[in-house]
Amino acid sequence: MIGIIDYGMGNLFSVSKALERLDVDYCIGDRPEKLEDVEGLILPGVGAFPDAMKALEEHGFIEFIHEKIEAGVPFYGICLGMQLLFESSEEGGNTKGLGVFPGTIRRFSGRTEKGEKYKVPHMGWNQLELHRPDHYVLENVGEEYVYFVHSYVVETGDESILLATADYHQQVPAIVGKENVVASQFHPEKSGRAGVQLLENFCKKVGKHA
């Protein structure tokens, strides 16, 4: 059973429908006690970083997430759910994140090094560049196109967590991972074949862990 963390800021419908298409058992919980016995966790997210951290705290999920990750439970963060796993964000001021990965979330500058303007948000299909094609979550995933929608981007000095990146006037961490935690900046459930494969690989990992 995979648990989807419901803190009021996730696209639960699209994630749950993707799991249904994969014939994967799941449950949705808005409190830790409703997800206590799951074998894997998904943290979706849409919206602003400060609001999301406040909502996670109000729902009692911050300590729960740390406990489950430390216990080795497979964990997948999606879009804002990925950004929340980093140390901090500059969105709406400086906000502390979950600190699972090192790095800060900063807004795309909107200008190239030459001073030329580019569009923010980064929205649409962009190609993955694989850094760790041997990682389990990338099994049968090539340098395919996936769907991004975000105005803020991860900046990290730890290249070891970069499983795949994309290029949008700077290097964009697209898929990150460390030990039992993986996350994608894009929405896998909206990213065609490659996205479905990522979710399927994660679900297989959960099955093996269980």
C-alpha positions as CSV (number, residue, x, y, z in Angstrom):
1,M,0.0,0.0,0.0
2,I,1.3,3.4,-1.0
3,G,0.2,6.4,1.1
4,I,-0.4,9.8,-0.6
5,I,0.2,12.7,1.9
6,D,-2.8,15.1,1.8
7,Y,-1.9,18.4,3.4
8,G,-4.2,20.5,1.2
9,M,-1.8,21.5,-1.5
10,G,-1.3,18.4,-3.7
11,N,-2.8,17.3,-7.0
12,L,-4.2,14.2,-5.4
13,F,-6.6,13.3,-8.2
14,S,-4.0,13.0,-11.0
15,V,-1.6,11.1,-8.7
16,S,-4.2,8.7,-7.5
17,K,-5.5,8.1,-11.0
18,A,-2.0,7.3,-12.2
19,L,-1.6,4.7,-9.4
20,E,-5.0,3.2,-10.4
21,R,-3.9,2.8,-13.9
22,L,-0.8,1.0,-12.6
23,D,-3.2,-1.2,-10.5
24,V,-1.4,-0.2,-7.3
25,D,-3.2,-0.1,-4.0
26,Y,-3.0,3.3,-2.3
27,C,-4.7,5.4,0.4
28,I,-4.9,9.2,1.0
29,G,-4.3,10.5,4.5
30,D,-4.6,14.0,5.9
31,R,-3.1,13.0,9.2
32,P,0.0,10.8,10.0
33,E,-2.1,8.2,11.8
34,K,-4.0,7.5,8.6
35,L,-0.7,6.6,6.8
36,E,1.2,4.9,9.7
37,D,1.2,1.4,8.1
38,V,1.9,2.2,4.4
39,E,4.9,0.7,2.7
40,G,5.7,3.7,0.6
41,L,4.9,7.5,0.6
42,I,4.2,10.1,-2.1
43,L,4.4,13.8,-1.3
44,P,2.7,15.8,-4.1
45,G,2.6,19.5,-4.2
46,V,1.2,22.5,-6.0
47,G,1.5,26.1,-4.8
48,A,3.8,28.2,-2.7
49,F,6.7,26.8,-0.6
50,P,5.9,28.8,2.6
51,D,2.2,27.9,2.6
52,A,3.1,24.2,2.0
53,M,5.5,24.1,4.9
54,K,2.9,25.7,7.2
55,A,0.3,23.2,6.0
56,L,2.6,20.2,6.6
57,E,3.2,21.5,10.1
58,E,-0.5,22.0,10.8
59,H,-1.3,18.5,9.6
60,G,1.4,17.1,11.8
61,F,3.4,15.7,8.9
62,I,6.9,17.2,9.4
63,E,8.1,14.8,12.1
64,F,6.2,12.0,10.5
65,I,8.0,12.5,7.2
66,H,11.4,12.5,8.9
67,E,10.6,9.4,10.9
68,K,9.5,7.4,7.8
69,I,12.5,8.5,5.7
70,E,14.9,7.6,8.5
71,A,13.1,4.2,8.9
72,G,13.9,3.5,5.2
73,V,10.4,3.8,3.8
74,P,10.5,4.5,0.0
75,F,9.5,8.1,-0.5
76,Y,8.7,10.1,-3.7
77,G,8.3,13.9,-3.9
78,I,6.5,15.5,-6.8
79,C,7.0,19.1,-8.1
80,L,6.6,21.3,-5.0
81,G,6.8,18.1,-3.0
82,M,10.4,17.7,-4.3
83,Q,11.3,21.3,-3.5
84,L,10.1,20.9,0.1
85,L,12.7,18.2,0.6
86,F,15.5,20.8,0.4
87,E,16.9,23.0,3.1
88,S,15.2,26.3,2.3
89,S,13.4,28.4,-0.3
90,E,13.6,32.1,-1.1
91,E,9.9,32.1,-2.3
92,G,8.0,34.7,-0.3
93,G,11.0,35.4,1.9
94,N,13.3,32.7,3.4
95,T,11.5,29.6,4.5
96,K,13.1,26.5,6.1
97,G,12.4,23.2,4.3
98,L,12.5,19.6,5.4
99,G,16.3,19.4,4.8
100,V,16.4,15.9,3.4
101,F,18.6,17.2,0.5
102,P,21.1,20.1,0.6
103,G,20.2,23.1,-1.4
104,T,18.0,26.2,-1.8
105,I,15.0,27.0,-4.0
106,R,15.4,30.2,-6.0
107,R,13.3,31.9,-8.6
108,F,14.5,31.6,-12.2
109,S,16.2,35.0,-12.9
110,G,14.4,35.5,-16.2
111,R,17.6,36.7,-17.8
112,T,20.5,34.8,-19.4
113,E,24.1,35.5,-18.6
114,K,24.1,37.8,-21.7
115,G,21.2,39.8,-20.3
116,E,18.6,38.4,-22.6
117,K,15.1,37.8,-21.2
118,Y,13.5,34.4,-21.1
119,K,10.1,33.2,-20.1
120,V,9.3,32.3,-16.5
121,P,7.8,29.9,-15.5
122,H,9.6,27.0,-17.1
123,M,6.6,25.5,-18.7
124,G,6.2,22.7,-21.2
125,W,8.0,19.6,-22.4
126,N,11.8,19.5,-21.9
127,Q,14.3,16.7,-22.3
128,L,16.0,14.8,-19.5
129,E,19.7,14.4,-19.3
130,L,20.5,11.3,-17.3
131,H,23.3,11.4,-14.8
132,R,22.6,8.1,-13.1
133,P,21.0,5.8,-15.6
134,D,21.8,2.8,-13.4
135,H,19.5,4.1,-10.6
136,Y,16.4,1.9,-10.1
137,V,13.9,4.7,-10.7
138,L,15.4,5.3,-14.2
139,E,15.1,1.7,-15.3
140,N,13.7,1.7,-18.9
141,V,13.7,5.5,-18.9
142,G,15.8,7.2,-21.5
143,E,16.6,10.9,-22.3
144,E,12.9,11.5,-23.0
145,Y,10.7,14.6,-22.7
146,V,8.7,15.3,-19.6
147,Y,6.4,18.1,-18.6
148,F,7.5,21.0,-16.3
149,V,5.6,23.9,-14.8
150,H,7.6,25.8,-12.2
151,S,9.0,29.3,-11.5
152,Y,11.4,28.3,-8.8
153,V,14.3,25.9,-9.2
154,V,16.6,23.9,-7.0
155,E,20.2,25.1,-6.6
156,T,22.4,22.5,-4.9
157,G,26.1,21.9,-4.6
158,D,25.7,18.2,-4.1
159,E,25.9,16.7,-7.6
160,S,25.7,13.1,-6.2
161,I,21.9,13.6,-5.7
162,L,21.3,14.6,-9.4
163,L,19.8,11.6,-11.1
164,A,18.6,13.6,-14.1
165,T,18.6,17.3,-15.2
166,A,17.1,19.4,-17.9
167,D,18.4,22.6,-19.5
168,Y,16.4,25.9,-19.2
169,H,19.0,28.6,-19.4
170,Q,20.7,26.9,-16.4
171,Q,20.9,23.3,-15.1
172,V,17.5,22.3,-13.7
173,P,17.5,19.3,-11.3
174,A,14.8,17.2,-12.8
175,I,15.1,14.0,-10.7
176,V,17.0,13.8,-7.4
177,G,17.6,10.9,-5.1
178,K,19.5,9.6,-2.1
179,E,19.0,6.3,-0.4
180,N,15.3,5.6,-0.1
181,V,14.1,9.1,-1.3
182,V,13.5,10.1,-4.9
183,A,11.8,13.2,-6.3
184,S,11.0,14.8,-9.6
185,Q,10.5,18.5,-10.4
186,F,8.1,17.6,-13.1
187,H,4.8,15.8,-12.7
188,P,5.4,12.2,-13.7
189,E,1.6,11.5,-13.9
190,K,1.5,14.2,-16.7
191,S,4.7,13.3,-18.5
192,G,3.7,10.5,-20.9
193,R,5.4,7.2,-21.1
194,A,8.6,8.2,-19.2
195,G,6.6,9.6,-16.3
196,V,4.5,6.5,-16.0
197,Q,7.6,4.3,-16.0
198,L,9.1,6.4,-13.2
199,L,6.0,5.8,-11.0
200,E,6.0,2.1,-11.9
201,N,9.6,1.8,-10.9
202,F,8.9,3.5,-7.6
203,C,6.0,1.2,-7.0
204,K,8.1,-1.9,-7.7
205,K,10.6,-0.6,-5.2
206,V,7.9,-0.2,-2.6
207,G,6.8,-3.8,-3.3
208,K,10.3,-5.1,-2.7
209,H,10.7,-3.1,0.5
210,A,7.4,-4.4,1.8
